Amino acid sequence: MSGSRGPAEAGQLLILASGPSEAGRALDPVFAAIGRKTVWLGEAGQGSRMKLAVNAYMSILIEGVTEALELASRLGIDDSKLAEAIEGGPLDAPIAEAKLHKMARGDFAPEFPLEWALKDVDLAIGAAGDDELPLLAALSRQWRAAVEAGHGRDDVSAARLALGRRA
C-alpha cells in the first residue's frame, strides 16, 4: 500500500498487489474498500518492489520542494508566491503541493515520518544493486542529517529543516 494517514482514513490508498492472479478476484472487493486504485504487479514480492520505486519518486519530489523553497528564500521570494506560481500548472503534484504548504507553515506534524522515508530511500538504494543512484544517495545523506538532528519522527516535510531554516 502507498499513502499516509490522510489517504488511509479516506479510503484512498494506492494498493500495490502481487501474488497469484486468482487471488485478485477474491481480494479486489477488499482492496476497493480501502483504496482508490489497485495495481496488480504479478509474482509475489513485486508489490514491495514497486513501493520502493513509488517512495523513491515521492522522496525526490519532496526534496525538490525543499530545495526550491530554500532557493526562493535565498532569492527573497516569499514561500506563498512559489506555491502560487506552481499550483494548477504542469509542475503541480498533489503531494508536492501539500508538503510545500506544510513546510511554508512550519508544520512538521507527522503524517509520514522522515525516518520512515529515509528507511525507504536507503532500501531503494540497496535494492538497486551495483548501479549507484546518485540523487537518492545525496538525498539519503541530507535526510540522515535531519534525522540525526532530532527530526526523524517529524513529517517528511521536516526535510526542510536540513537546509537554511532551522526549527
Secondary structure, 3 states (H helix, E strand, C coil): CECCHHHHHCCCEEEEECCCHHHHHHHHHHHHHHEEEEEECCCCCHHHHHHHHHHHHHHHHHHHHHHHHHHHHHCCCCHHHHHHHHCCCCCCCHHHHHHHHHHHHCCCCCCCEHHHHHHHHHHHHHHCCCCCCHHHHHHHHHHHHHHHHHHCCCEHHHHHHHCCCCC
